C-alpha cells in the first residue's frame, strides 16, 4: 500500500480559537505531507510494501528507523485530525467514561494524567490514552513512537511537537494540552477506537 494524505475532516478555520487556520495549514499540508512523501520513498524495497499501515509501523520499529519515523507519524496524524472536532471536549460517551473511571478513579484524574504526560514529554513526542490488557492507561512517547509498538492500542493522542502548537501558544505547552482536552477532543471517535480495541 502507498501512504496517502486525506483532506482534513473539517475546514482549516473550524478549530479556532483553540487551533488556528495557520497551524492546521502548516501542520496538515506541510508536516503531514512530508511524512507521507518520505514514507512512500522509504517504503520502496523495504519488504513491507503491501502491508497495512499498523503492520508497517510495528515491523519497522527498531529495524528501519527512517521508515518507522515517517510511517509512525503518518499513522499518528491520520488519527490526530479525527481526534479533534469543532466544539469538541464536553461530555464523554458512556462506555468510554465508565472505562476511564474504572481505570483512573475519575475522568478528571485521567485528564490530569494525560495532560501531565504531554507536559513532561521531553522534546518532541505524544501523550496518549491507550488500551493495554483491557484497561485504559496514559502513556507518553518520544518523536513518532506510539502505543502500538509497546503492546497497546491508542484511543486518544495529542501531538506535542512544537509545530502543533507554537504558532498559537508559543512555549505554553500546558495551555495547549488543556485546550485540547477541554475544547477539541472528539470523544465519539475515541469511543469508536475503544470499542474496536476491546472488541
Secondary structure, DSSP 4 states (H G I P E B T S, - for coil): -----PPPSS-TTTTTTTS-HHHHIIIIIIIIHHHHHHHHHHHTTSS-TTS-HHHHHHHHTTT-HHHHHHHHHHHHHHHHHHTB-TT-SSPPPHHHHHHHHHHHSSHHHHHHHHHHHHHHS-SSEEEEEEEETTEEEEEEEETT--GGGGT-EEEEEEE-SGGGTHHHHTT-HHHHHHHIIIIIB-HHHHHHHHHHHH-
